Protein backbone atom coordinates (compact mmCIF):
# COMPACT_ATOMS: atom_id res chain seq x y z
CA UNK A 1 0.00 0.00 0.00
CA UNK A 2 1.16 3.48 -0.82
CA UNK A 3 3.90 2.35 -3.24
CA UNK A 4 3.81 2.23 -7.00
CA UNK A 5 2.82 -1.16 -8.46
CA UNK A 6 5.67 -0.84 -10.97
CA UNK A 7 8.37 -0.95 -8.32
CA UNK A 8 9.19 -4.34 -6.88
CA UNK A 9 11.68 -5.29 -4.19
CA UNK A 10 14.17 -6.74 -6.70
CA UNK A 11 14.34 -3.45 -8.64
CA UNK A 12 14.98 -1.49 -5.45
CA UNK A 13 17.72 -3.91 -4.46
CA UNK A 14 19.32 -3.72 -7.92
CA UNK A 15 19.26 0.07 -7.94
CA UNK A 16 20.85 0.16 -4.48
CA UNK A 17 23.62 -2.18 -5.64
CA UNK A 18 24.13 -0.07 -8.77
CA UNK A 19 24.42 3.15 -6.79
CA UNK A 20 27.00 1.61 -4.46
CA UNK A 21 29.00 0.38 -7.49
CA UNK A 22 28.89 3.86 -9.02
CA UNK A 23 29.97 5.39 -5.72
CA UNK A 24 32.90 2.98 -5.36
CA UNK A 25 33.92 3.61 -9.00
CA UNK A 26 33.84 7.36 -8.38
CA UNK A 27 36.02 6.91 -5.29
CA UNK A 28 38.48 4.76 -7.22
CA UNK A 29 38.58 7.28 -10.06
CA UNK A 30 39.22 10.10 -7.59
CA UNK A 31 42.08 8.15 -5.97
CA UNK A 32 43.59 7.37 -9.38
CA UNK A 33 43.32 11.03 -10.41
CA UNK A 34 45.08 12.09 -7.19
CA UNK A 35 47.88 9.56 -7.73
CA UNK A 36 48.38 10.69 -11.33
CA UNK A 37 48.37 14.34 -10.31
CA UNK A 38 50.98 13.67 -7.63
CA UNK A 39 53.11 11.63 -10.02
CA UNK A 40 53.08 14.11 -12.89
CA UNK A 41 53.40 17.02 -10.45
CA UNK A 42 56.65 15.61 -9.12
CA UNK A 43 58.01 14.37 -12.49
CA UNK A 44 58.09 17.21 -15.04
CA UNK A 45 59.88 15.03 -17.62
CA UNK A 46 57.09 12.44 -17.49
CA UNK A 47 54.52 15.22 -17.78
CA UNK A 48 56.28 16.60 -20.86
CA UNK A 49 56.40 13.14 -22.46
CA UNK A 50 52.69 12.46 -21.91
CA UNK A 51 51.80 15.91 -23.23
CA UNK A 52 53.89 15.28 -26.36
CA UNK A 53 52.23 11.90 -26.86
CA UNK A 54 48.76 13.43 -26.57
CA UNK A 55 49.60 16.38 -28.82
CA UNK A 56 51.04 14.33 -31.67
CA UNK A 57 48.37 11.63 -31.51
CA UNK A 58 50.67 8.79 -30.48
CA UNK A 59 47.99 7.45 -28.15
CA UNK A 60 45.34 5.64 -30.20
CA UNK A 61 42.50 6.33 -27.78
CA UNK A 62 42.98 10.04 -28.26
CA UNK A 63 41.51 10.69 -31.69
CA UNK A 64 40.32 14.08 -32.82
CA UNK A 65 37.76 14.76 -35.48
CA UNK A 66 38.82 17.25 -38.15
CA UNK A 67 35.18 18.28 -38.54
CA UNK A 68 34.89 19.17 -34.85
CA UNK A 69 38.18 21.07 -35.02
CA UNK A 70 37.07 22.99 -38.10
CA UNK A 71 33.66 23.74 -36.64
CA UNK A 72 35.08 25.00 -33.37
CA UNK A 73 37.60 27.17 -35.24
CA UNK A 74 34.79 28.66 -37.33
CA UNK A 75 32.62 29.30 -34.27
CA UNK A 76 35.48 30.94 -32.38
CA UNK A 77 36.38 33.07 -35.39
CA UNK A 78 32.79 34.29 -35.73
CA UNK A 79 32.52 34.95 -31.99
CA UNK A 80 35.80 36.88 -32.07
CA UNK A 81 34.79 38.99 -35.07
CA UNK A 82 31.34 39.94 -33.71
CA UNK A 83 32.56 42.79 -31.46
CA UNK A 84 34.15 44.56 -34.42
CA UNK A 85 30.98 44.20 -36.52
CA UNK A 86 28.59 45.30 -33.79
N, CA, C and O atoms as a CHARMM CRD file, in Angstrom:
* protein
*
  344
    1    1 UNK  N      0.82100  -1.19000   0.00000 PROA 1      0.00000
    2    1 UNK  CA     0.00000   0.00000   0.00000 PROA 1      0.00000
    3    1 UNK  C      0.86200   1.25000   0.00000 PROA 1      0.00000
    4    1 UNK  O      1.87200   1.32900   0.70000 PROA 1      0.00000
    5    2 UNK  N      0.45100   2.21200  -0.78800 PROA 2      0.00000
    6    2 UNK  CA     1.15800   3.48200  -0.81600 PROA 2      0.00000
    7    2 UNK  C      2.34900   3.49900  -1.74700 PROA 2      0.00000
    8    2 UNK  O      2.92300   4.56700  -1.95900 PROA 2      0.00000
    9    3 UNK  N      2.75900   2.35900  -2.32500 PROA 3      0.00000
   10    3 UNK  CA     3.89500   2.34800  -3.23900 PROA 3      0.00000
   11    3 UNK  C      3.40000   2.06600  -4.64600 PROA 3      0.00000
   12    3 UNK  O      2.31000   1.52400  -4.83300 PROA 3      0.00000
   13    4 UNK  N      4.17900   2.42500  -5.60400 PROA 4      0.00000
   14    4 UNK  CA     3.81300   2.22800  -7.00000 PROA 4      0.00000
   15    4 UNK  C      3.81700   0.73800  -7.32500 PROA 4      0.00000
   16    4 UNK  O      4.70100   0.01200  -6.87100 PROA 4      0.00000
   17    5 UNK  N      2.83300   0.26700  -8.11200 PROA 5      0.00000
   18    5 UNK  CA     2.81700  -1.15700  -8.46300 PROA 5      0.00000
   19    5 UNK  C      3.93500  -1.54500  -9.42100 PROA 5      0.00000
   20    5 UNK  O      4.19000  -2.73200  -9.62500 PROA 5      0.00000
   21    6 UNK  N      4.60500  -0.55400 -10.01100 PROA 6      0.00000
   22    6 UNK  CA     5.67300  -0.84000 -10.97300 PROA 6      0.00000
   23    6 UNK  C      7.02400  -1.08100 -10.30300 PROA 6      0.00000
   24    6 UNK  O      7.96900  -1.54000 -10.94500 PROA 6      0.00000
   25    7 UNK  N      7.10800  -0.77500  -9.03400 PROA 7      0.00000
   26    7 UNK  CA     8.37300  -0.94500  -8.31600 PROA 7      0.00000
   27    7 UNK  C      8.27000  -2.20600  -7.47400 PROA 7      0.00000
   28    7 UNK  O      7.38100  -2.32700  -6.63200 PROA 7      0.00000
   29    8 UNK  N      9.16700  -3.13000  -7.70000 PROA 8      0.00000
   30    8 UNK  CA     9.19300  -4.34000  -6.87800 PROA 8      0.00000
   31    8 UNK  C     10.46300  -4.34700  -6.05100 PROA 8      0.00000
   32    8 UNK  O     11.36900  -3.54800  -6.28900 PROA 8      0.00000
   33    9 UNK  N     10.53100  -5.22800  -5.10000 PROA 9      0.00000
   34    9 UNK  CA    11.67700  -5.29400  -4.18600 PROA 9      0.00000
   35    9 UNK  C     12.98300  -5.56000  -4.93100 PROA 9      0.00000
   36    9 UNK  O     14.01900  -4.99700  -4.57500 PROA 9      0.00000
   37   10 UNK  N     12.94800  -6.40600  -5.95500 PROA 10     0.00000
   38   10 UNK  CA    14.17000  -6.73800  -6.70200 PROA 10     0.00000
   39   10 UNK  C     14.72000  -5.50400  -7.39400 PROA 10     0.00000
   40   10 UNK  O     15.93500  -5.30700  -7.40600 PROA 10     0.00000
   41   11 UNK  N     13.86500  -4.66500  -7.97000 PROA 11     0.00000
   42   11 UNK  CA    14.33600  -3.45300  -8.63800 PROA 11     0.00000
   43   11 UNK  C     14.98100  -2.49100  -7.65800 PROA 11     0.00000
   44   11 UNK  O     15.99000  -1.86300  -7.97800 PROA 11     0.00000
   45   12 UNK  N     14.41300  -2.36900  -6.47300 PROA 12     0.00000
   46   12 UNK  CA    14.97800  -1.48800  -5.45300 PROA 12     0.00000
   47   12 UNK  C     16.33700  -2.00900  -5.02200 PROA 12     0.00000
   48   12 UNK  O     17.27600  -1.23200  -4.84900 PROA 12     0.00000
   49   13 UNK  N     16.44900  -3.31600  -4.84800 PROA 13     0.00000
   50   13 UNK  CA    17.72500  -3.91400  -4.45700 PROA 13     0.00000
   51   13 UNK  C     18.76800  -3.70700  -5.55300 PROA 13     0.00000
   52   13 UNK  O     19.91100  -3.35800  -5.25900 PROA 13     0.00000
   53   14 UNK  N     18.38700  -3.91700  -6.81000 PROA 14     0.00000
   54   14 UNK  CA    19.31700  -3.72400  -7.91600 PROA 14     0.00000
   55   14 UNK  C     19.77400  -2.28100  -8.01500 PROA 14     0.00000
   56   14 UNK  O     20.95500  -2.02900  -8.25100 PROA 14     0.00000
   57   15 UNK  N     18.87400  -1.33000  -7.84000 PROA 15     0.00000
   58   15 UNK  CA    19.26100   0.07000  -7.94200 PROA 15     0.00000
   59   15 UNK  C     20.17500   0.46700  -6.79100 PROA 15     0.00000
   60   15 UNK  O     21.06600   1.29800  -6.97000 PROA 15     0.00000
   61   16 UNK  N     19.96900  -0.11400  -5.61500 PROA 16     0.00000
   62   16 UNK  CA    20.84800   0.15900  -4.48000 PROA 16     0.00000
   63   16 UNK  C     22.24100  -0.39500  -4.75300 PROA 16     0.00000
   64   16 UNK  O     23.23600   0.26700  -4.45700 PROA 16     0.00000
   65   17 UNK  N     22.32600  -1.58600  -5.30700 PROA 17     0.00000
   66   17 UNK  CA    23.62100  -2.17700  -5.64500 PROA 17     0.00000
   67   17 UNK  C     24.31100  -1.35900  -6.72400 PROA 17     0.00000
   68   17 UNK  O     25.52100  -1.14200  -6.66200 PROA 17     0.00000
   69   18 UNK  N     23.55100  -0.90600  -7.71100 PROA 18     0.00000
   70   18 UNK  CA    24.13200  -0.07200  -8.77100 PROA 18     0.00000
   71   18 UNK  C     24.67600   1.22600  -8.22400 PROA 18     0.00000
   72   18 UNK  O     25.76400   1.64600  -8.61600 PROA 18     0.00000
   73   19 UNK  N     23.94600   1.88100  -7.32100 PROA 19     0.00000
   74   19 UNK  CA    24.42100   3.15400  -6.78700 PROA 19     0.00000
   75   19 UNK  C     25.67100   2.96100  -5.95200 PROA 19     0.00000
   76   19 UNK  O     26.54200   3.83000  -5.95200 PROA 19     0.00000
   77   20 UNK  N     25.78900   1.84400  -5.23600 PROA 20     0.00000
   78   20 UNK  CA    27.00400   1.60600  -4.45900 PROA 20     0.00000
   79   20 UNK  C     28.18400   1.31100  -5.38600 PROA 20     0.00000
   80   20 UNK  O     29.31300   1.69900  -5.08400 PROA 20     0.00000
   81   21 UNK  N     27.93800   0.62600  -6.51900 PROA 21     0.00000
   82   21 UNK  CA    29.00400   0.38500  -7.49100 PROA 21     0.00000
   83   21 UNK  C     29.47300   1.69100  -8.11300 PROA 21     0.00000
   84   21 UNK  O     30.67200   1.89500  -8.30100 PROA 21     0.00000
   85   22 UNK  N     28.53700   2.57300  -8.43100 PROA 22     0.00000
   86   22 UNK  CA    28.89300   3.86400  -9.01500 PROA 22     0.00000
   87   22 UNK  C     29.68700   4.68100  -8.01500 PROA 22     0.00000
   88   22 UNK  O     30.66800   5.33000  -8.37600 PROA 22     0.00000
   89   23 UNK  N     29.26700   4.65100  -6.75800 PROA 23     0.00000
   90   23 UNK  CA    29.97000   5.39200  -5.71600 PROA 23     0.00000
   91   23 UNK  C     31.38500   4.86400  -5.54200 PROA 23     0.00000
   92   23 UNK  O     32.32700   5.64800  -5.42000 PROA 23     0.00000
   93   24 UNK  N     31.55000   3.53700  -5.52800 PROA 24     0.00000
   94   24 UNK  CA    32.89700   2.97900  -5.36000 PROA 24     0.00000
   95   24 UNK  C     33.74500   3.26800  -6.59400 PROA 24     0.00000
   96   24 UNK  O     34.94700   3.49800  -6.46100 PROA 24     0.00000
   97   25 UNK  N     33.15700   3.26400  -7.79700 PROA 25     0.00000
   98   25 UNK  CA    33.92300   3.61500  -8.99500 PROA 25     0.00000
   99   25 UNK  C     34.36400   5.06200  -8.95200 PROA 25     0.00000
  100   25 UNK  O     35.48500   5.38400  -9.34600 PROA 25     0.00000
  101   26 UNK  N     33.48800   5.94100  -8.47400 PROA 26     0.00000
  102   26 UNK  CA    33.84300   7.35500  -8.37600 PROA 26     0.00000
  103   26 UNK  C     34.98200   7.55500  -7.38100 PROA 26     0.00000
  104   26 UNK  O     35.87900   8.36700  -7.60800 PROA 26     0.00000
  105   27 UNK  N     34.94000   6.81100  -6.28000 PROA 27     0.00000
  106   27 UNK  CA    36.01900   6.91400  -5.29400 PROA 27     0.00000
  107   27 UNK  C     37.32500   6.40900  -5.87500 PROA 27     0.00000
  108   27 UNK  O     38.37500   7.01700  -5.66900 PROA 27     0.00000
  109   28 UNK  N     37.26900   5.29500  -6.60400 PROA 28     0.00000
  110   28 UNK  CA    38.48300   4.75900  -7.22000 PROA 28     0.00000
  111   28 UNK  C     39.02800   5.71900  -8.26800 PROA 28     0.00000
  112   28 UNK  O     40.24000   5.91200  -8.36500 PROA 28     0.00000
  113   29 UNK  N     38.14400   6.31700  -9.04500 PROA 29     0.00000
  114   29 UNK  CA    38.58000   7.27500 -10.06300 PROA 29     0.00000
  115   29 UNK  C     39.22400   8.49500  -9.41200 PROA 29     0.00000
  116   29 UNK  O     40.22200   9.01400  -9.91300 PROA 29     0.00000
  117   30 UNK  N     38.65900   8.95200  -8.30300 PROA 30     0.00000
  118   30 UNK  CA    39.22100  10.09900  -7.58800 PROA 30     0.00000
  119   30 UNK  C     40.60900   9.77400  -7.05600 PROA 30     0.00000
  120   30 UNK  O     41.52300  10.59300  -7.14900 PROA 30     0.00000
  121   31 UNK  N     40.76800   8.56300  -6.49200 PROA 31     0.00000
  122   31 UNK  CA    42.07600   8.14700  -5.96800 PROA 31     0.00000
  123   31 UNK  C     43.10100   8.05100  -7.09300 PROA 31     0.00000
  124   31 UNK  O     44.24600   8.47600  -6.93600 PROA 31     0.00000
  125   32 UNK  N     42.68400   7.48800  -8.23200 PROA 32     0.00000
  126   32 UNK  CA    43.59000   7.37500  -9.37700 PROA 32     0.00000
  127   32 UNK  C     43.99500   8.74800  -9.87800 PROA 32     0.00000
  128   32 UNK  O     45.16200   8.97700 -10.19800 PROA 32     0.00000
  129   33 UNK  N     43.02800   9.67200  -9.94900 PROA 33     0.00000
  130   33 UNK  CA    43.32000  11.02600 -10.40900 PROA 33     0.00000
  131   33 UNK  C     44.31900  11.70900  -9.47200 PROA 33     0.00000
  132   33 UNK  O     45.22700  12.40600  -9.92600 PROA 33     0.00000
  133   34 UNK  N     44.14800  11.50500  -8.16000 PROA 34     0.00000
  134   34 UNK  CA    45.07600  12.08800  -7.18900 PROA 34     0.00000
  135   34 UNK  C     46.47900  11.51400  -7.35400 PROA 34     0.00000
  136   34 UNK  O     47.46500  12.24800  -7.30300 PROA 34     0.00000
  137   35 UNK  N     46.56600  10.19100  -7.55400 PROA 35     0.00000
  138   35 UNK  CA    47.88000   9.55900  -7.73200 PROA 35     0.00000
  139   35 UNK  C     48.56500  10.07700  -8.99100 PROA 35     0.00000
  140   35 UNK  O     49.76300  10.36100  -8.98400 PROA 35     0.00000
  141   36 UNK  N     47.79100  10.19700 -10.07700 PROA 36     0.00000
  142   36 UNK  CA    48.37700  10.68500 -11.32600 PROA 36     0.00000
  143   36 UNK  C     48.81800  12.13700 -11.19300 PROA 36     0.00000
  144   36 UNK  O     49.87300  12.51900 -11.69800 PROA 36     0.00000
  145   37 UNK  N     48.01300  12.94100 -10.51500 PROA 37     0.00000
  146   37 UNK  CA    48.37100  14.34500 -10.30800 PROA 37     0.00000
  147   37 UNK  C     49.64800  14.45800  -9.49700 PROA 37     0.00000
  148   37 UNK  O     50.51800  15.26800  -9.81600 PROA 37     0.00000
  149   38 UNK  N     49.76900  13.65000  -8.44600 PROA 38     0.00000
  150   38 UNK  CA    50.97900  13.67200  -7.63300 PROA 38     0.00000
  151   38 UNK  C     52.18400  13.22200  -8.44800 PROA 38     0.00000
  152   38 UNK  O     53.25500  13.82300  -8.36400 PROA 38     0.00000
  153   39 UNK  N     52.00600  12.15500  -9.24200 PROA 39     0.00000
  154   39 UNK  CA    53.11300  11.62600 -10.02300 PROA 39     0.00000
  155   39 UNK  C     53.60000  12.64900 -11.04300 PROA 39     0.00000
  156   39 UNK  O     54.79000  12.95800 -11.10200 PROA 39     0.00000
  157   40 UNK  N     52.67300  13.17100 -11.84600 PROA 40     0.00000
  158   40 UNK  CA    53.07700  14.11500 -12.88800 PROA 40     0.00000
  159   40 UNK  C     53.47100  15.46500 -12.30800 PROA 40     0.00000
  160   40 UNK  O     54.22300  16.21100 -12.93600 PROA 40     0.00000
  161   41 UNK  N     52.97200  15.79200 -11.11000 PROA 41     0.00000
  162   41 UNK  CA    53.39600  17.02100 -10.44700 PROA 41     0.00000
  163   41 UNK  C     54.83000  16.95000  -9.96700 PROA 41     0.00000
  164   41 UNK  O     55.52000  17.96800  -9.90700 PROA 41     0.00000
  165   42 UNK  N     55.28100  15.75600  -9.62500 PROA 42     0.00000
  166   42 UNK  CA    56.65000  15.60800  -9.12000 PROA 42     0.00000
  167   42 UNK  C     57.63100  15.15800 -10.20500 PROA 42     0.00000
  168   42 UNK  O     58.83700  15.12700  -9.95800 PROA 42     0.00000
  169   43 UNK  N     57.14400  14.81000 -11.39700 PROA 43     0.00000
  170   43 UNK  CA    58.01500  14.37000 -12.49000 PROA 43     0.00000
  171   43 UNK  C     57.73600  15.19500 -13.75500 PROA 43     0.00000
  172   43 UNK  O     56.94600  14.77800 -14.60200 PROA 43     0.00000
  173   44 UNK  N     58.37600  16.35900 -13.88400 PROA 44     0.00000
  174   44 UNK  CA    58.09500  17.21000 -15.04000 PROA 44     0.00000
  175   44 UNK  C     58.48200  16.56600 -16.37800 PROA 44     0.00000
  176   44 UNK  O     57.86300  16.85400 -17.40300 PROA 44     0.00000
  177   45 UNK  N     59.49500  15.70300 -16.37300 PROA 45     0.00000
  178   45 UNK  CA    59.88300  15.03200 -17.62500 PROA 45     0.00000
  179   45 UNK  C     58.78500  14.07400 -18.09000 PROA 45     0.00000
  180   45 UNK  O     58.48800  13.99600 -19.28200 PROA 45     0.00000
  181   46 UNK  N     58.18700  13.34800 -17.14600 PROA 46     0.00000
  182   46 UNK  CA    57.09300  12.43600 -17.48700 PROA 46     0.00000
  183   46 UNK  C     55.88400  13.22600 -17.97700 PROA 46     0.00000
  184   46 UNK  O     55.19600  12.80300 -18.90600 PROA 46     0.00000
  185   47 UNK  N     55.62800  14.36700 -17.35500 PROA 47     0.00000
  186   47 UNK  CA    54.51700  15.21900 -17.78100 PROA 47     0.00000
  187   47 UNK  C     54.74800  15.71000 -19.20500 PROA 47     0.00000
  188   47 UNK  O     53.82400  15.70000 -20.01700 PROA 47     0.00000
  189   48 UNK  N     55.95900  16.13500 -19.51500 PROA 48     0.00000
  190   48 UNK  CA    56.28100  16.59800 -20.86400 PROA 48     0.00000
  191   48 UNK  C     56.09400  15.47600 -21.88300 PROA 48     0.00000
  192   48 UNK  O     55.56100  15.70500 -22.96900 PROA 48     0.00000
  193   49 UNK  N     56.53200  14.26400 -21.53400 PROA 49     0.00000
  194   49 UNK  CA    56.39900  13.13800 -22.46300 PROA 49     0.00000
  195   49 UNK  C     54.93900  12.78100 -22.72800 PROA 49     0.00000
  196   49 UNK  O     54.57200  12.49300 -23.86700 PROA 49     0.00000
  197   50 UNK  N     54.10500  12.79700 -21.69500 PROA 50     0.00000
  198   50 UNK  CA    52.69500  12.46000 -21.90700 PROA 50     0.00000
  199   50 UNK  C     51.99900  13.56500 -22.68400 PROA 50     0.00000
  200   50 UNK  O     51.10200  13.28600 -23.48000 PROA 50     0.00000
  201   51 UNK  N     52.39300  14.81100 -22.46800 PROA 51     0.00000
  202   51 UNK  CA    51.80100  15.91300 -23.23400 PROA 51     0.00000
  203   51 UNK  C     52.19400  15.82500 -24.70300 PROA 51     0.00000
  204   51 UNK  O     51.37300  16.08900 -25.58200 PROA 51     0.00000
  205   52 UNK  N     53.43900  15.45800 -24.97600 PROA 52     0.00000
  206   52 UNK  CA    53.89200  15.28100 -26.36300 PROA 52     0.00000
  207   52 UNK  C     53.11900  14.14500 -27.02000 PROA 52     0.00000
  208   52 UNK  O     52.68100  14.26600 -28.16500 PROA 52     0.00000
  209   53 UNK  N     52.95200  13.04900 -26.30100 PROA 53     0.00000
  210   53 UNK  CA    52.23100  11.90200 -26.85600 PROA 53     0.00000
  211   53 UNK  C     50.78500  12.27400 -27.18600 PROA 53     0.00000
  212   53 UNK  O     50.27200  11.88000 -28.23400 PROA 53     0.00000
  213   54 UNK  N     50.13200  13.01800 -26.31600 PROA 54     0.00000
  214   54 UNK  CA    48.75500  13.43300 -26.57200 PROA 54     0.00000
  215   54 UNK  C     48.68000  14.43000 -27.72200 PROA 54     0.00000
  216   54 UNK  O     47.76100  14.36500 -28.53900 PROA 54     0.00000
  217   55 UNK  N     49.63200  15.34200 -27.79100 PROA 55     0.00000
  218   55 UNK  CA    49.60500  16.38200 -28.81800 PROA 55     0.00000
  219   55 UNK  C     49.82100  15.81100 -30.21900 PROA 55     0.00000
  220   55 UNK  O     49.16000  16.23300 -31.16800 PROA 55     0.00000
  221   56 UNK  N     50.72400  14.87000 -30.35100 PROA 56     0.00000
  222   56 UNK  CA    51.03800  14.33500 -31.67200 PROA 56     0.00000
  223   56 UNK  C     50.22500  13.09600 -32.02900 PROA 56     0.00000
  224   56 UNK  O     50.46600  12.48100 -33.06700 PROA 56     0.00000
  225   57 UNK  N     49.27200  12.72400 -31.19000 PROA 57     0.00000
  226   57 UNK  CA    48.37200  11.62900 -31.50900 PROA 57     0.00000
  227   57 UNK  C     48.99900  10.25600 -31.44500 PROA 57     0.00000
  228   57 UNK  O     48.56400   9.34500 -32.15000 PROA 57     0.00000
  229   58 UNK  N     50.01500  10.08800 -30.61200 PROA 58     0.00000
  230   58 UNK  CA    50.66700   8.79100 -30.47900 PROA 58     0.00000
  231   58 UNK  C     49.74200   7.79800 -29.77700 PROA 58     0.00000
  232   58 UNK  O     49.79100   6.59700 -30.04300 PROA 58     0.00000
  233   59 UNK  N     48.90700   8.30400 -28.88800 PROA 59     0.00000
  234   59 UNK  CA    47.98800   7.44800 -28.14700 PROA 59     0.00000
  235   59 UNK  C     46.74900   7.23500 -29.00800 PROA 59     0.00000
  236   59 UNK  O     46.09000   8.19400 -29.40800 PROA 59     0.00000
  237   60 UNK  N     46.43400   5.96000 -29.29100 PROA 60     0.00000
  238   60 UNK  CA    45.33800   5.63800 -30.20400 PROA 60     0.00000
  239   60 UNK  C     43.97400   6.03400 -29.66100 PROA 60     0.00000
  240   60 UNK  O     43.08900   6.39100 -30.43800 PROA 60     0.00000
  241   61 UNK  N     43.78400   5.98100 -28.36900 PROA 61     0.00000
  242   61 UNK  CA    42.49800   6.32600 -27.78200 PROA 61     0.00000
  243   61 UNK  C     42.17200   7.80000 -27.89900 PROA 61     0.00000
  244   61 UNK  O     41.01600   8.19600 -27.75500 PROA 61     0.00000
  245   62 UNK  N     43.16000   8.59900 -28.15300 PROA 62     0.00000
  246   62 UNK  CA    42.98400  10.04500 -28.25900 PROA 62     0.00000
  247   62 UNK  C     42.88900  10.41300 -29.73800 PROA 62     0.00000
  248   62 UNK  O     43.89000  10.77300 -30.35600 PROA 62     0.00000
  249   63 UNK  N     41.71000  10.32400 -30.29200 PROA 63     0.00000
  250   63 UNK  CA    41.50900  10.69100 -31.69100 PROA 63     0.00000
  251   63 UNK  C     40.68200  11.95500 -31.75800 PROA 63     0.00000
  252   63 UNK  O     39.74200  12.13500 -30.98400 PROA 63     0.00000
  253   64 UNK  N     41.02700  12.81700 -32.67200 PROA 64     0.00000
  254   64 UNK  CA    40.32400  14.07600 -32.82500 PROA 64     0.00000
  255   64 UNK  C     39.66900  14.12200 -34.19000 PROA 64     0.00000
  256   64 UNK  O     40.24600  13.68400 -35.18500 PROA 64     0.00000
  257   65 UNK  N     38.48400  14.64600 -34.22600 PROA 65     0.00000
  258   65 UNK  CA    37.75800  14.76200 -35.48000 PROA 65     0.00000
  259   65 UNK  C     38.13200  16.06500 -36.17300 PROA 65     0.00000
  260   65 UNK  O     38.07700  17.12600 -35.55200 PROA 65     0.00000
  261   66 UNK  N     38.51000  16.01000 -37.44000 PROA 66     0.00000
  262   66 UNK  CA    38.82100  17.24600 -38.15000 PROA 66     0.00000
  263   66 UNK  C     37.58800  18.12600 -38.32800 PROA 66     0.00000
  264   66 UNK  O     37.70400  19.34900 -38.40700 PROA 66     0.00000
  265   67 UNK  N     36.41300  17.51100 -38.39200 PROA 67     0.00000
  266   67 UNK  CA    35.17800  18.28400 -38.53700 PROA 67     0.00000
  267   67 UNK  C     34.87800  19.08800 -37.27400 PROA 67     0.00000
  268   67 UNK  O     34.45300  20.24100 -37.34600 PROA 67     0.00000
  269   68 UNK  N     35.10500  18.46800 -36.11900 PROA 68     0.00000
  270   68 UNK  CA    34.89100  19.17400 -34.85300 PROA 68     0.00000
  271   68 UNK  C     35.91100  20.30000 -34.71400 PROA 68     0.00000
  272   68 UNK  O     35.57100  21.39500 -34.26600 PROA 68     0.00000
  273   69 UNK  N     37.14800  20.03900 -35.09300 PROA 69     0.00000
  274   69 UNK  CA    38.18400  21.06600 -35.01600 PROA 69     0.00000
  275   69 UNK  C     37.84900  22.23700 -35.93900 PROA 69     0.00000
  276   69 UNK  O     37.97200  23.39700 -35.54700 PROA 69     0.00000
  277   70 UNK  N     37.43000  21.93200 -37.15300 PROA 70     0.00000
  278   70 UNK  CA    37.06900  22.99200 -38.09600 PROA 70     0.00000
  279   70 UNK  C     35.85700  23.77700 -37.64000 PROA 70     0.00000
  280   70 UNK  O     35.82200  25.00200 -37.74700 PROA 70     0.00000
  281   71 UNK  N     34.86400  23.06500 -37.13000 PROA 71     0.00000
  282   71 UNK  CA    33.65800  23.74100 -36.64200 PROA 71     0.00000
  283   71 UNK  C     33.93000  24.63400 -35.45700 PROA 71     0.00000
  284   71 UNK  O     33.39100  25.73700 -35.36900 PROA 71     0.00000
  285   72 UNK  N     34.76700  24.16700 -34.53700 PROA 72     0.00000
  286   72 UNK  CA    35.07800  24.99700 -33.37500 PROA 72     0.00000
  287   72 UNK  C     35.92100  26.19900 -33.77600 PROA 72     0.00000
  288   72 UNK  O     35.76100  27.27800 -33.20600 PROA 72     0.00000
  289   73 UNK  N     36.81600  26.03200 -34.74600 PROA 73     0.00000
  290   73 UNK  CA    37.59500  27.17200 -35.23600 PROA 73     0.00000
  291   73 UNK  C     36.68400  28.20800 -35.88100 PROA 73     0.00000
  292   73 UNK  O     36.84300  29.40600 -35.64900 PROA 73     0.00000
  293   74 UNK  N     35.73400  27.75400 -36.68700 PROA 74     0.00000
  294   74 UNK  CA    34.79200  28.66200 -37.33500 PROA 74     0.00000
  295   74 UNK  C     33.95300  29.40000 -36.29800 PROA 74     0.00000
  296   74 UNK  O     33.76900  30.61300 -36.39700 PROA 74     0.00000
  297   75 UNK  N     33.44200  28.67300 -35.30300 PROA 75     0.00000
  298   75 UNK  CA    32.61600  29.30200 -34.26700 PROA 75     0.00000
  299   75 UNK  C     33.40900  30.32500 -33.47300 PROA 75     0.00000
  300   75 UNK  O     32.90000  31.40500 -33.17500 PROA 75     0.00000
  301   76 UNK  N     34.65200  30.00000 -33.12600 PROA 76     0.00000
  302   76 UNK  CA    35.48000  30.94400 -32.37500 PROA 76     0.00000
  303   76 UNK  C     35.85100  32.15500 -33.21700 PROA 76     0.00000
  304   76 UNK  O     35.93100  33.26800 -32.69800 PROA 76     0.00000
  305   77 UNK  N     36.08100  31.95100 -34.51500 PROA 77     0.00000
  306   77 UNK  CA    36.38000  33.07400 -35.39400 PROA 77     0.00000
  307   77 UNK  C     35.19600  34.02300 -35.47400 PROA 77     0.00000
  308   77 UNK  O     35.35900  35.23900 -35.38000 PROA 77     0.00000
  309   78 UNK  N     33.99500  33.46000 -35.64900 PROA 78     0.00000
  310   78 UNK  CA    32.79200  34.29200 -35.73300 PROA 78     0.00000
  311   78 UNK  C     32.55200  35.02100 -34.41300 PROA 78     0.00000
  312   78 UNK  O     32.23000  36.20900 -34.41300 PROA 78     0.00000
  313   79 UNK  N     32.70600  34.32300 -33.29400 PROA 79     0.00000
  314   79 UNK  CA    32.52100  34.94900 -31.98500 PROA 79     0.00000
  315   79 UNK  C     33.54000  36.06200 -31.76100 PROA 79     0.00000
  316   79 UNK  O     33.21600  37.09400 -31.17300 PROA 79     0.00000
  317   80 UNK  N     34.76100  35.85500 -32.22300 PROA 80     0.00000
  318   80 UNK  CA    35.79700  36.87800 -32.07200 PROA 80     0.00000
  319   80 UNK  C     35.60000  38.06900 -32.97100 PROA 80     0.00000
  320   80 UNK  O     36.00700  39.17800 -32.62300 PROA 80     0.00000
  321   81 UNK  N     34.97700  37.86700 -34.13800 PROA 81     0.00000
  322   81 UNK  CA    34.78800  38.98800 -35.06600 PROA 81     0.00000
  323   81 UNK  C     33.50200  39.76700 -34.79500 PROA 81     0.00000
  324   81 UNK  O     33.34000  40.86900 -35.32000 PROA 81     0.00000
  325   82 UNK  N     32.59900  39.23400 -34.00100 PROA 82     0.00000
  326   82 UNK  CA    31.34200  39.93800 -33.70900 PROA 82     0.00000
  327   82 UNK  C     31.53000  41.31200 -33.05100 PROA 82     0.00000
  328   82 UNK  O     30.84500  42.25900 -33.43900 PROA 82     0.00000
  329   83 UNK  N     32.42500  41.45400 -32.07900 PROA 83     0.00000
  330   83 UNK  CA    32.55900  42.79100 -31.46500 PROA 83     0.00000
  331   83 UNK  C     32.96700  43.86600 -32.46600 PROA 83     0.00000
  332   83 UNK  O     32.55000  45.01500 -32.31700 PROA 83     0.00000
  333   84 UNK  N     33.75300  43.54200 -33.46300 PROA 84     0.00000
  334   84 UNK  CA    34.15500  44.56000 -34.42500 PROA 84     0.00000
  335   84 UNK  C     33.02500  44.88400 -35.39900 PROA 84     0.00000
  336   84 UNK  O     32.99800  45.98200 -35.95500 PROA 84     0.00000
  337   85 UNK  N     32.10700  43.97100 -35.61600 PROA 85     0.00000
  338   85 UNK  CA    30.98500  44.20000 -36.51900 PROA 85     0.00000
  339   85 UNK  C     29.88700  44.97600 -35.80300 PROA 85     0.00000
  340   85 UNK  O     29.24900  45.85000 -36.39000 PROA 85     0.00000
  341   86 UNK  N     29.67700  44.65500 -34.55400 PROA 86     0.00000
  342   86 UNK  CA    28.59400  45.30500 -33.78700 PROA 86     0.00000
  343   86 UNK  C     29.07100  46.63000 -33.33200 PROA 86     0.00000
  344   86 UNK  O     28.33200  47.35800 -32.66800 PROA 86     0.00000
